[in-house]
Amino acid sequence: MIRTAAAVGALSLAGCSFAVGETARTVAPGQVSGAMGTSMVFNANDATRGLGPHSVAPQIGPVRIGVGERVDVGITSFFGFGLRADVKVMLSRATLPFAIAVRAGAGAAWNTDSRSIAAAYAGGIASYTFGVVEPFVAVTFMNHWIFGSPAPTDPLPAGQTYAPRAGYGDGLLQLALGVRIFASARTSVAFEYARWEPVQNDPGDGYSFIENDILSFTVCVGCPSRSRALARALDR
């Protein structure tokens, strides 16, 4: 008989950055933007232990740097002591009211329970500008590979072993809905709701994700907007 070592829950919430924290627009070449905030996480674990400090996760990033026309790169904190980075390409013109972008990236993190994680992700973002308000929707698939052994619990009965690693990792489909509101040309705030759904699980890595509902709030300095894109176009 094979026993799966599955620890259902979340990795360290320190520096998790659960929010998307951005719209489909990219930072202009040579410009930099930065976002920070916080998220509240709701899942089945909280239904039994109740909400508390363990349910709050800081949002550190993304910091985005414009590297070309409609192309920028971003860096964000990631599960515990880690970072992830991505490249975003805006497919629409910056001066249009609607924006569509694709992005792809990877990350790695090291946690206090002697486990580590690597991830790769890809997805798209769409947004539309109404004056100083820009609603957005983002869909991302993120795959995770968990390394290290889980903390031992009860000893295995005689003749039983842990399930071997399959190697394909643990996948999450992440859907986010939000709105960014610009208080000035350079400062904005965003409110966001996200739903994380597990879509694959490697039974041998001793870890499995569960469904999460996440509410986030972020403040951004330098985030791109249609008004800034129009002003830049007029300066040329």
HUHUJO-V200164 format. One record per residue. RES is the residue in one small letter. D_FIRST is the distance of its C-alpha to the first C-alpha in whole Angstrom. Layout:
res=RES d_first=D_FIRST
res=RES d_first=D_FIRST
//
This chain:
res=m d_first=0
res=i d_first=4
res=r d_first=7
res=t d_first=10
res=a d_first=13
res=a d_first=15
res=a d_first=19
res=v d_first=21
res=g d_first=25
res=a d_first=27
res=l d_first=28
res=s d_first=31
res=l d_first=34
res=a d_first=37
res=g d_first=39
res=c d_first=36
res=s d_first=39
res=f d_first=37
res=a d_first=40
res=v d_first=42
res=g d_first=45
res=e d_first=47
res=t d_first=49
res=a d_first=49
res=r d_first=52
res=t d_first=52
res=v d_first=54
res=a d_first=58
res=p d_first=58
res=g d_first=58
res=q d_first=58
res=v d_first=55
res=s d_first=53
res=g d_first=51
res=a d_first=49
res=m d_first=48
res=g d_first=46
res=t d_first=44
res=s d_first=41
res=m d_first=39
res=v d_first=35
res=f d_first=34
res=n d_first=31
res=a d_first=28
res=n d_first=28
res=d d_first=32
res=a d_first=32
res=t d_first=30
res=r d_first=32
res=g d_first=35
res=l d_first=37
res=g d_first=38
res=p d_first=39
res=h d_first=35
res=s d_first=36
res=v d_first=39
res=a d_first=38
res=p d_first=41
res=q d_first=42
res=i d_first=44
res=g d_first=45
res=p d_first=45
res=v d_first=48
res=r d_first=49
res=i d_first=52
res=g d_first=54
res=v d_first=54
res=g d_first=56
res=e d_first=57
res=r d_first=54
res=v d_first=52
res=d d_first=50
res=v d_first=47
res=g d_first=46
res=i d_first=44
res=t d_first=42
res=s d_first=40
res=f d_first=36
res=f d_first=33
res=g d_first=34
res=f d_first=36
res=g d_first=36
res=l d_first=38
res=r d_first=38
res=a d_first=41
res=d d_first=42
res=v d_first=45
res=k d_first=46
res=v d_first=49
res=m d_first=51
res=l d_first=52
res=s d_first=55
res=r d_first=58
res=a d_first=58
res=t d_first=61
res=l d_first=60
res=p d_first=59
res=f d_first=55
res=a d_first=53
res=i d_first=50
res=a d_first=48
res=v d_first=44
res=r d_first=43
res=a d_first=40
res=g d_first=39
res=a d_first=36
res=g d_first=35
res=a d_first=33
res=a d_first=33
res=w d_first=32
res=n d_first=31
res=t d_first=31
res=d d_first=28
res=s d_first=28
res=r d_first=26
res=s d_first=28
res=i d_first=28
res=a d_first=30
res=a d_first=31
res=a d_first=33
res=y d_first=34
res=a d_first=37
res=g d_first=39
res=g d_first=42
res=i d_first=45
res=a d_first=48
res=s d_first=50
res=y d_first=54
res=t d_first=57
res=f d_first=59
res=g d_first=62
res=v d_first=60
res=v d_first=57
res=e d_first=54
res=p d_first=51
res=f d_first=48
res=v d_first=45
res=a d_first=42
res=v d_first=39
res=t d_first=36
res=f d_first=33
res=m d_first=31
res=n d_first=28
res=h d_first=27
res=w d_first=25
res=i d_first=23
res=f d_first=23
res=g d_first=23
res=s d_first=20
res=p d_first=19
res=a d_first=21
res=p d_first=18
res=t d_first=18
res=d d_first=16
res=p d_first=14
res=l d_first=11
res=p d_first=10
res=a d_first=10
res=g d_first=7
res=q d_first=5
res=t d_first=7
res=y d_first=9
res=a d_first=9
res=p d_first=12
res=r d_first=16
res=a d_first=17
res=g d_first=21
res=y d_first=22
res=g d_first=22
res=d d_first=23
res=g d_first=26
res=l d_first=28
res=l d_first=31
res=q d_first=34
res=l d_first=37
res=a d_first=40
res=l d_first=43
res=g d_first=46
res=v d_first=50
res=r d_first=52
res=i d_first=55
res=f d_first=58
res=a d_first=60
res=s d_first=62
res=a d_first=62
res=r d_first=60
res=t d_first=58
res=s d_first=55
res=v d_first=53
res=a d_first=50
res=f d_first=48
res=e d_first=44
res=y d_first=41
res=a d_first=38
res=r d_first=35
res=w d_first=32
res=e d_first=29
res=p d_first=25
res=v d_first=25
res=q d_first=22
res=n d_first=19
res=d d_first=18
res=p d_first=14
res=g d_first=14
res=d d_first=17
res=g d_first=16
res=y d_first=19
res=s d_first=20
res=f d_first=24
res=i d_first=25
res=e d_first=28
res=n d_first=31
res=d d_first=35
res=i d_first=37
res=l d_first=41
res=s d_first=43
res=f d_first=46
res=t d_first=48
res=v d_first=51
res=c d_first=52
res=v d_first=55
res=g d_first=56
res=c d_first=54
res=p d_first=56
res=s d_first=57
res=r d_first=60
res=s d_first=63
res=r d_first=62
res=a d_first=62
res=l d_first=65
res=a d_first=67
res=r d_first=66
res=a d_first=67
res=l d_first=70
res=d d_first=70
res=r d_first=70
//
